[in-house]
Amino acid sequence: MTKILIIQDLHIPYHSIYAVELLFKFLEDNKFDEVIINGDLMDCFPLSKYARVPSFGYTFGQEVSITKQFLIKLRKAVGENCNIKYLEGNHDFRVKTYLINSAPELYHLPELAIPYLLDLTNADKNIEWFPTKEASAKFSGNFITKKETSIGHFEKTSYDAGMAVKNIMTKRGGSIVQAHGHKSALLWRRDINGKLYFGMEAPCLYEDPPYAQDNNWQLGWSIINEVNGILYPQLITLQNYSFFYGNKFYSLENEPLLIK
């Protein structure tokens, strides 16, 4: 059996410190063969194209520093033999967008790309980077494929959980794991030949941001167990910063240690 953990949409440094602490408590008891960071690990708020309140929030340098600390802690938690894959999401893509619009002459400098900024290949992280296509000047989705299942940060989103991944399944076919929408949902579809497919909208690790409200978001992560070539999806959705997994109840007994 191969065990895969999928996390996404942390939007560091605006991540949920409570949910992330629960994630690391969970990793103390559960080992995985692979971890997929399914986009938007960083928020890249200072690089946003949208209007911003002057001098609000973290600098981009602070975002990079906090993200690196998270990745070091993640590597220690999962062990050196676990493969970690990091897909570029639309917020991670803001680095490219900023360079394309404001400093195109510097776009191809490797020192300004996320793998270099986060030292992804260093031994304390050792993370494989999966960017969008080389000629993409605008984010239009990003994914990898496992056993006819597309795991990705697709552009579609919806206010109600499950609607976005349902639409992606209709358009693309096959099984889908979707990030980006910050929702938690699992649905199934059987084709005319009796083959079963699943669509999983994976929850986020991102608290309500300081610049938006009325967000129908859910906190958590997802798991895929591969047995005899079949992928079995599972959602972990937090309720009041707690959840059950197996026969164990996880909750925050103390204030979490801040990653800063």
C-alpha positions in Angstrom: 0.0 0.0 0.0 1.2 3.5 -0.8 0.0 6.3 1.4 -0.2 9.9 0.0 -0.9 13.0 2.0 -2.3 16.0 0.1 -2.2 19.5 1.6 -3.0 22.7 -0.1 -3.9 26.4 0.2 -1.9 27.3 3.3 -1.4 30.8 1.9 1.6 31.3 4.3 1.9 33.6 6.3 -1.9 33.8 6.6 -2.1 30.1 7.3 -4.2 28.7 10.3 -1.6 28.1 13.0 -4.1 25.9 14.8 -4.8 23.7 11.8 -1.1 23.4 10.9 -0.3 22.4 14.5 -2.9 19.7 14.2 -1.4 18.6 11.0 2.0 18.1 12.7 0.3 16.2 15.6 -1.3 14.0 13.0 2.1 13.3 11.3 3.6 12.2 14.6 1.3 9.1 14.4 0.9 8.6 10.7 3.6 8.1 8.1 3.3 8.6 4.4 5.2 7.6 1.3 4.5 10.8 -0.5 3.3 14.3 0.3 1.8 16.6 -2.3 1.6 20.3 -1.7 -1.2 21.0 -4.1 -0.6 24.7 -4.7 -0.8 28.0 -2.9 1.7 27.2 -0.2 2.5 31.0 -0.2 0.1 33.8 -0.4 2.5 36.3 -2.1 0.2 39.1 -0.9 2.7 41.9 -1.6 2.9 40.8 -5.2 -0.8 40.8 -5.8 -2.2 42.7 -8.8 -5.1 43.8 -6.7 -5.3 47.1 -4.8 -3.8 46.8 -1.3 -3.8 48.8 1.9 -0.4 50.5 2.1 2.1 48.9 4.5 -0.4 46.2 5.5 0.8 42.7 6.4 4.1 40.9 5.9 6.8 41.8 3.4 7.5 39.3 0.6 10.9 38.5 2.3 9.0 37.6 5.5 6.6 35.4 3.6 9.6 33.5 2.1 11.3 33.1 5.5 8.2 31.8 7.2 7.5 29.4 4.3 11.0 28.0 4.5 10.6 27.3 8.2 7.4 25.4 7.5 9.0 23.3 4.8 11.9 22.4 7.1 9.5 21.4 9.8 7.5 19.4 7.2 10.5 17.5 6.0 11.5 16.6 9.6 7.9 15.4 10.3 7.6 13.1 7.3 11.2 11.8 7.3 13.9 11.7 4.6 12.4 8.8 2.7 9.1 10.5 2.0 8.8 12.1 -1.4 7.5 15.7 -1.3 6.0 17.3 -4.4 5.0 21.0 -4.7 2.7 22.1 -7.4 2.6 25.8 -8.4 -0.8 27.3 -7.6 -2.3 30.6 -8.7 -0.9 32.5 -5.6 2.6 31.0 -6.1 2.3 32.1 -9.7 2.1 35.7 -8.5 5.9 35.7 -8.5 5.9 35.1 -12.2 3.1 37.6 -12.8 4.9 40.3 -11.0 8.1 39.8 -13.0 6.2 39.6 -16.3 4.4 42.9 -15.6 7.0 44.9 -13.6 10.4 43.4 -14.5 10.3 41.2 -17.6 14.0 41.5 -18.1 14.5 39.6 -14.8 11.9 36.9 -15.5 14.4 34.2 -16.5 16.8 34.7 -13.5 16.6 31.4 -11.5 17.4 33.3 -8.3 13.9 35.0 -8.6 12.0 31.7 -9.0 10.3 29.9 -6.1 12.5 26.8 -6.1 15.6 29.1 -5.5 13.8 31.5 -3.1 12.7 28.6 -0.9 15.8 26.5 -1.3 13.7 23.5 -2.3 16.6 21.3 -3.3 18.5 21.8 0.0 18.9 18.6 2.1 16.7 20.1 4.9 13.8 20.2 2.4 14.5 18.1 -0.7 11.3 19.0 -2.5 10.4 18.4 -6.2 8.8 21.5 -7.9 6.1 21.1 -10.5 5.6 24.5 -12.2 3.0 25.4 -14.8 3.9 25.1 -18.5 7.0 27.1 -19.4 5.2 29.5 -21.8 2.3 30.2 -19.4 2.1 33.9 -19.0 -1.2 33.6 -17.1 -2.2 30.9 -14.5 -4.7 28.5 -16.0 -4.4 25.5 -13.7 -1.7 23.0 -12.9 -1.9 19.3 -12.1 -0.1 15.9 -12.0 -1.6 12.5 -12.8 -1.6 9.3 -10.8 -3.5 6.2 -12.0 -5.8 8.2 -14.3 -6.5 10.6 -11.4 -5.6 14.3 -11.9 -4.4 16.0 -8.7 -4.3 19.7 -9.2 -4.9 23.3 -8.6 -7.5 23.9 -11.3 -9.0 27.3 -11.9 -12.6 26.5 -11.2 -14.2 27.3 -7.9 -17.7 27.6 -6.4 -19.3 28.9 -3.2 -20.8 25.5 -2.5 -18.6 22.6 -1.7 -18.4 19.9 -4.4 -19.7 22.0 -7.3 -16.3 23.0 -8.7 -14.9 19.4 -8.8 -18.2 18.1 -10.3 -17.8 20.6 -13.2 -14.1 19.6 -13.6 -15.1 15.9 -13.8 -17.7 16.7 -16.4 -15.2 18.6 -18.5 -12.1 16.5 -18.1 -13.4 13.0 -17.2 -11.7 10.6 -14.8 -11.1 11.1 -11.1 -10.1 14.6 -9.8 -8.5 16.0 -6.7 -9.1 19.8 -6.6 -7.5 22.4 -4.5 -8.1 26.2 -4.9 -11.7 26.4 -3.6 -10.9 25.8 0.1 -13.8 23.4 0.3 -14.3 19.8 1.6 -16.3 17.4 -0.5 -16.2 13.9 -1.9 -18.5 12.7 -4.7 -18.6 9.6 -6.9 -19.6 9.0 -10.5 -20.0 5.7 -12.4 -19.7 5.6 -16.2 -21.8 3.6 -18.6 -19.4 0.7 -18.4 -19.6 0.5 -14.6 -16.2 2.1 -13.9 -16.2 4.3 -10.7 -14.6 7.7 -10.5 -14.3 10.1 -7.6 -14.1 13.9 -7.3 -12.5 15.2 -4.1 -12.5 18.9 -3.2 -9.7 19.2 -0.7 -10.0 21.6 2.3 -7.4 24.3 3.0 -5.1 25.3 5.9 -5.9 29.0 5.6 -7.8 31.0 8.1 -10.2 33.7 6.9 -7.9 36.3 5.5 -7.8 39.8 6.9 -9.0 41.3 3.6 -12.2 39.2 3.1 -15.2 37.8 4.9 -18.2 35.5 4.5 -15.9 32.7 3.2 -17.5 29.3 3.0 -14.2 27.6 3.6 -13.3 24.4 5.4 -10.0 23.5 7.1 -8.2 20.1 6.7 -6.3 17.9 4.3 -6.9 14.8 2.3 -5.4 11.3 1.9 -5.1 8.8 -0.9 -4.3 5.2 -0.2 -3.2 3.2 -3.2 -3.9 -0.5 -3.0 -3.4 -2.9 -5.9 -3.4 0.0 -8.3 -6.7 1.5 -7.0 -6.8 4.9 -5.3 -9.0 5.2 -2.2 -9.7 8.9 -1.3 -10.3 10.1 2.2 -11.0 13.6 3.6 -9.9 15.0 7.0 -12.1 18.0 7.8 -11.6 19.9 11.0 -14.4 20.9 13.3 -13.6 23.3 16.0 -9.9 22.4 15.4 -10.4 18.7 16.0 -11.1 15.5 14.1 -11.2 11.7 14.3 -8.8 9.5 12.3 -8.9 5.8 12.8 -9.9 5.3 16.4 -8.1 8.4 17.7 -9.4 11.9 18.5 -7.1 14.8 17.7 -7.5 18.2 19.2 -5.5 21.1 20.5 -4.8 20.7 24.2 -2.6 23.7 24.4 -1.9 26.9 22.4 0.1 25.9 19.2 3.7 26.8 18.7 3.8 29.6 16.2 5.8 29.2 13.0 7.3 32.6 12.6 
